[in-house]
Amino acid sequence: MVNGDACIRQGLDVPPLSETTMEKLREIMPAVGSIPGNPLDYWRAYEDADHFAAVMEMGYEDPGVSMIVADRIIPRSSFHMGDEPDSTPSVIEFAKKNRQRKPTVFTVDFSGGDLDLASRGASLVARLCGAGLPAFPSHERAARALVHLYRYHNSGRS
């Protein structure tokens, strides 16, 4: 719940998903190794762009969700990730087509001191931002930016 915790610490609400959304998630998610809900932990969505899109569509359709923070994982052996093709181009294409829907922000956590991981993480953030999609190098920085944007928007200065 790192992503959800970061949002809550900054004062953002992390609402429960509707029962309709939960039913749809349970239909596609395995009972073991995933956690349906908000925040959602669904490993296959990291590697499979079609599953990522299906989950995002559920979030876009859920009436209780006003924005989505989507985490992208940098493939690494410690996560036992195979040599799957890079799903980033498909994820970017999907997200760009859905700009008029609920705001979507990406996080790419590449902390930990591994120089290769840091380089690949910075590259992924650059690819997302280069495509016009907001991306942050941590959950905390994304949550802090979102709460500042929310406060500014609600201050009457916008």
ZADO-1210 file (C-alpha; in nm, 4 decimals, padded with zeros to 6 digits):
<atoms>
<atom x="00.0000" y="00.0000" z="00.0000" code="MET" pos="1"/>
<atom x="00.2967" y="00.2262" z="-00.0503" code="VAL" pos="2"/>
<atom x="00.1191" y="00.4215" z="-00.3231" code="ASN" pos="3"/>
<atom x="-00.1985" y="00.4626" z="-00.1172" code="GLY" pos="4"/>
<atom x="-00.0032" y="00.5506" z="00.1959" code="ASP" pos="5"/>
<atom x="00.1875" y="00.8239" z="00.0120" code="ALA" pos="6"/>
<atom x="-00.1419" y="00.9769" z="-00.1046" code="CYS" pos="7"/>
<atom x="-00.2990" y="00.9598" z="00.2404" code="ILE" pos="8"/>
<atom x="00.0087" y="01.1165" z="00.4051" code="ARG" pos="9"/>
<atom x="-00.0274" y="01.4130" z="00.1683" code="GLN" pos="10"/>
<atom x="-00.3987" y="01.4527" z="00.2456" code="GLY" pos="11"/>
<atom x="-00.5459" y="01.2893" z="-00.0641" code="LEU" pos="12"/>
<atom x="-00.8405" y="01.0524" z="-00.0340" code="ASP" pos="13"/>
<atom x="-00.7991" y="00.6943" z="-00.1504" code="VAL" pos="14"/>
<atom x="-01.1625" y="00.5889" z="-00.1929" code="PRO" pos="15"/>
<atom x="-01.2753" y="00.2278" z="-00.2071" code="PRO" pos="16"/>
<atom x="-01.3654" y="00.0992" z="-00.5509" code="LEU" pos="17"/>
<atom x="-01.7317" y="00.0422" z="-00.6316" code="SER" pos="18"/>
<atom x="-01.8725" y="-00.3069" z="-00.5949" code="GLU" pos="19"/>
<atom x="-01.9186" y="-00.3210" z="-00.9747" code="THR" pos="20"/>
<atom x="-01.5484" y="-00.2472" z="-01.0268" code="THR" pos="21"/>
<atom x="-01.4505" y="-00.4983" z="-00.7586" code="MET" pos="22"/>
<atom x="-01.6574" y="-00.7700" z="-00.9291" code="GLU" pos="23"/>
<atom x="-01.4871" y="-00.6970" z="-01.2628" code="LYS" pos="24"/>
<atom x="-01.1436" y="-00.7058" z="-01.0988" code="LEU" pos="25"/>
<atom x="-01.2141" y="-01.0381" z="-00.9301" code="ARG" pos="26"/>
<atom x="-01.3082" y="-01.1836" z="-01.2691" code="GLU" pos="27"/>
<atom x="-00.9665" y="-01.1117" z="-01.4222" code="ILE" pos="28"/>
<atom x="-00.7320" y="-01.1246" z="-01.1218" code="MET" pos="29"/>
<atom x="-00.5925" y="-01.4431" z="-00.9746" code="PRO" pos="30"/>
<atom x="-00.6763" y="-01.5044" z="-00.6092" code="ALA" pos="31"/>
<atom x="-00.3075" y="-01.5511" z="-00.5227" code="VAL" pos="32"/>
<atom x="-00.0417" y="-01.2889" z="-00.5814" code="GLY" pos="33"/>
<atom x="-00.2726" y="-00.9930" z="-00.6397" code="SER" pos="34"/>
<atom x="-00.4703" y="-00.7583" z="-00.4216" code="ILE" pos="35"/>
<atom x="-00.7918" y="-00.6184" z="-00.5696" code="PRO" pos="36"/>
<atom x="-00.9038" y="-00.2841" z="-00.4328" code="GLY" pos="37"/>
<atom x="-00.7707" y="00.0660" z="-00.4061" code="ASN" pos="38"/>
<atom x="-00.4780" y="00.0679" z="-00.4182" code="PRO" pos="39"/>
<atom x="-00.4659" y="-00.2207" z="-00.6603" code="LEU" pos="40"/>
<atom x="-00.1787" y="-00.4676" z="-00.6743" code="ASP" pos="41"/>
<atom x="-00.2030" y="-00.6655" z="-00.9953" code="TYR" pos="42"/>
<atom x="00.1305" y="-00.7895" z="-01.1196" code="TRP" pos="43"/>
<atom x="00.0165" y="-00.8835" z="-01.4710" code="ARG" pos="44"/>
<atom x="-00.0765" y="-00.5202" z="-01.5428" code="ALA" pos="45"/>
<atom x="00.2936" y="-00.4300" z="-01.5160" code="TYR" pos="46"/>
<atom x="00.3973" y="-00.6653" z="-01.7950" code="GLU" pos="47"/>
<atom x="00.0853" y="-00.6965" z="-02.0106" code="ASP" pos="48"/>
<atom x="-00.0384" y="-00.3766" z="-02.1751" code="ALA" pos="49"/>
<atom x="-00.3802" y="-00.5287" z="-02.2492" code="ASP" pos="50"/>
<atom x="-00.4365" y="-00.6078" z="-01.8815" code="HIS" pos="51"/>
<atom x="-00.3076" y="-00.2641" z="-01.7880" code="PHE" pos="52"/>
<atom x="-00.5629" y="-00.1084" z="-02.0259" code="ALA" pos="53"/>
<atom x="-00.8457" y="-00.3270" z="-01.8904" code="ALA" pos="54"/>
<atom x="-00.7710" y="-00.2235" z="-01.5316" code="VAL" pos="55"/>
<atom x="-00.7381" y="00.1426" z="-01.6293" code="MET" pos="56"/>
<atom x="-01.0758" y="00.1297" z="-01.8067" code="GLU" pos="57"/>
<atom x="-01.2297" y="00.0008" z="-01.4834" code="MET" pos="58"/>
<atom x="-01.0804" y="00.2967" z="-01.2973" code="GLY" pos="59"/>
<atom x="-01.2006" y="00.5418" z="-01.5590" code="TYR" pos="60"/>
<atom x="-01.5536" y="00.3992" z="-01.5324" code="GLU" pos="61"/>
<atom x="-01.5667" y="00.3872" z="-01.1510" code="ASP" pos="62"/>
<atom x="-01.7736" y="00.6838" z="-01.0257" code="PRO" pos="63"/>
<atom x="-01.5772" y="00.7089" z="-00.6990" code="GLY" pos="64"/>
<atom x="-01.2393" y="00.7503" z="-00.8704" code="VAL" pos="65"/>
<atom x="-01.1484" y="01.1045" z="-00.9730" code="SER" pos="66"/>
<atom x="-00.7866" y="01.0426" z="-01.0804" code="MET" pos="67"/>
<atom x="-00.5561" y="00.7473" z="-01.1296" code="ILE" pos="68"/>
<atom x="-00.1976" y="00.7080" z="-01.0136" code="VAL" pos="69"/>
<atom x="-00.0486" y="00.4202" z="-01.2111" code="ALA" pos="70"/>
<atom x="00.2811" y="00.2677" z="-01.1063" code="ASP" pos="71"/>
<atom x="00.5172" y="00.1311" z="-01.3686" code="ARG" pos="72"/>
<atom x="00.7830" y="-00.1191" z="-01.2659" code="ILE" pos="73"/>
<atom x="01.1319" y="-00.1334" z="-01.4089" code="ILE" pos="74"/>
<atom x="01.1951" y="-00.5019" z="-01.4955" code="PRO" pos="75"/>
<atom x="01.4595" y="-00.6548" z="-01.2705" code="ARG" pos="76"/>
<atom x="01.5711" y="-01.0003" z="-01.1706" code="SER" pos="77"/>
<atom x="01.4921" y="-00.9451" z="-00.8019" code="SER" pos="78"/>
<atom x="01.1232" y="-00.9256" z="-00.9010" code="PHE" pos="79"/>
<atom x="01.1574" y="-01.2522" z="-01.0961" code="HIS" pos="80"/>
<atom x="01.0481" y="-01.0759" z="-01.4117" code="MET" pos="81"/>
<atom x="01.1128" y="-01.2537" z="-01.7387" code="GLY" pos="82"/>
<atom x="01.2409" y="-01.1068" z="-02.0602" code="ASP" pos="83"/>
<atom x="00.8986" y="-00.9896" z="-02.1687" code="GLU" pos="84"/>
<atom x="00.8729" y="-00.7336" z="-02.4484" code="PRO" pos="85"/>
<atom x="00.8617" y="-00.3735" z="-02.3293" code="ASP" pos="86"/>
<atom x="00.4950" y="-00.2795" z="-02.2821" code="SER" pos="87"/>
<atom x="00.5741" y="00.0914" z="-02.2464" code="THR" pos="88"/>
<atom x="00.4881" y="00.1912" z="-02.6067" code="PRO" pos="89"/>
<atom x="00.1439" y="00.0286" z="-02.5741" code="SER" pos="90"/>
<atom x="00.0868" y="00.1835" z="-02.2311" code="VAL" pos="91"/>
<atom x="00.1792" y="00.5273" z="-02.3676" code="ILE" pos="92"/>
<atom x="-00.0484" y="00.4837" z="-02.6693" code="GLU" pos="93"/>
<atom x="-00.3390" y="00.3790" z="-02.4470" code="PHE" pos="94"/>
<atom x="-00.2862" y="00.6674" z="-02.2029" code="ALA" pos="95"/>
<atom x="-00.2555" y="00.9281" z="-02.4779" code="LYS" pos="96"/>
<atom x="-00.5834" y="00.8148" z="-02.6343" code="LYS" pos="97"/>
<atom x="-00.7580" y="00.8561" z="-02.2981" code="ASN" pos="98"/>
<atom x="-00.6443" y="01.2094" z="-02.2100" code="ARG" pos="99"/>
<atom x="-00.9956" y="01.3485" z="-02.2047" code="GLN" pos="100"/>
<atom x="-01.0951" y="01.1088" z="-01.9307" code="ARG" pos="101"/>
<atom x="-00.9939" y="01.1133" z="-01.5667" code="LYS" pos="102"/>
<atom x="-00.6495" y="01.2540" z="-01.4933" code="PRO" pos="103"/>
<atom x="-00.3810" y="00.9868" z="-01.4993" code="THR" pos="104"/>
<atom x="-00.0379" y="01.0221" z="-01.3406" code="VAL" pos="105"/>
<atom x="00.2444" y="00.7688" z="-01.3603" code="PHE" pos="106"/>
<atom x="00.5021" y="00.6830" z="-01.0985" code="THR" pos="107"/>
<atom x="00.8256" y="00.4970" z="-01.1628" code="VAL" pos="108"/>
<atom x="01.0062" y="00.4080" z="-00.8411" code="ASP" pos="109"/>
<atom x="01.3702" y="00.3483" z="-00.9216" code="PHE" pos="110"/>
<atom x="01.5294" y="00.4227" z="-00.5884" code="SER" pos="111"/>
<atom x="01.7658" y="00.1881" z="-00.4132" code="GLY" pos="112"/>
<atom x="02.1138" y="00.2845" z="-00.5273" code="GLY" pos="113"/>
<atom x="02.1386" y="00.0528" z="-00.8296" code="ASP" pos="114"/>
<atom x="02.2873" y="00.2704" z="-01.1064" code="LEU" pos="115"/>
<atom x="02.1431" y="00.0594" z="-01.3892" code="ASP" pos="116"/>
<atom x="01.7979" y="00.0696" z="-01.2301" code="LEU" pos="117"/>
<atom x="01.8262" y="00.4465" z="-01.1791" code="ALA" pos="118"/>
<atom x="01.9250" y="00.4972" z="-01.5415" code="SER" pos="119"/>
<atom x="01.6417" y="00.2813" z="-01.6753" code="ARG" pos="120"/>
<atom x="01.3937" y="00.4460" z="-01.4379" code="GLY" pos="121"/>
<atom x="01.4964" y="00.7957" z="-01.5401" code="ALA" pos="122"/>
<atom x="01.4659" y="00.6883" z="-01.9034" code="SER" pos="123"/>
<atom x="01.1123" y="00.5576" z="-01.8473" code="LEU" pos="124"/>
<atom x="01.0058" y="00.8797" z="-01.6719" code="VAL" pos="125"/>
<atom x="01.1521" y="01.0741" z="-01.9658" code="ALA" pos="126"/>
<atom x="00.9631" y="00.8564" z="-02.2176" code="ARG" pos="127"/>
<atom x="00.6333" y="00.9103" z="-02.0357" code="LEU" pos="128"/>
<atom x="00.6875" y="01.2852" z="-01.9945" code="CYS" pos="129"/>
<atom x="00.8082" y="01.3110" z="-02.3554" code="GLY" pos="130"/>
<atom x="00.4732" y="01.1646" z="-02.4604" code="ALA" pos="131"/>
<atom x="00.2959" y="01.4372" z="-02.2629" code="GLY" pos="132"/>
<atom x="00.2043" y="01.2118" z="-01.9691" code="LEU" pos="133"/>
<atom x="00.2805" y="01.3299" z="-01.6150" code="PRO" pos="134"/>
<atom x="00.5320" y="01.0980" z="-01.4507" code="ALA" pos="135"/>
<atom x="00.7151" y="01.1164" z="-01.1196" code="PHE" pos="136"/>
<atom x="01.0144" y="00.9239" z="-00.9814" code="PRO" pos="137"/>
<atom x="00.8313" y="00.8235" z="-00.6641" code="SER" pos="138"/>
<atom x="00.4865" y="00.7832" z="-00.5136" code="HIS" pos="139"/>
<atom x="00.5641" y="01.0543" z="-00.2600" code="GLU" pos="140"/>
<atom x="00.6597" y="01.3144" z="-00.5210" code="ARG" pos="141"/>
<atom x="00.3500" y="01.2367" z="-00.7281" code="ALA" pos="142"/>
<atom x="00.1216" y="01.2663" z="-00.4248" code="ALA" pos="143"/>
<atom x="00.2855" y="01.5932" z="-00.3164" code="ARG" pos="144"/>
<atom x="00.2448" y="01.7426" z="-00.6654" code="ALA" pos="145"/>
<atom x="-00.1180" y="01.6282" z="-00.6867" code="LEU" pos="146"/>
<atom x="-00.2134" y="01.7760" z="-00.3507" code="VAL" pos="147"/>
<atom x="-00.0496" y="02.1085" z="-00.4462" code="HIS" pos="148"/>
<atom x="-00.2408" y="02.1070" z="-00.7750" code="LEU" pos="149"/>
<atom x="-00.5645" y="02.0272" z="-00.5927" code="TYR" pos="150"/>
<atom x="-00.5125" y="02.3065" z="-00.3399" code="ARG" pos="151"/>
<atom x="-00.4249" y="02.5567" z="-00.6114" code="TYR" pos="152"/>
<atom x="-00.7275" y="02.4613" z="-00.8193" code="HIS" pos="153"/>
<atom x="-00.9586" y="02.4969" z="-00.5188" code="ASN" pos="154"/>
<atom x="-00.8080" y="02.8276" z="-00.4014" code="SER" pos="155"/>
<atom x="-00.9934" y="03.0253" z="-00.6664" code="GLY" pos="156"/>
<atom x="-00.6736" y="03.1319" z="-00.8427" code="ARG" pos="157"/>
<atom x="-00.7140" y="02.8986" z="-01.1359" code="SER" pos="158"/>
</atoms>
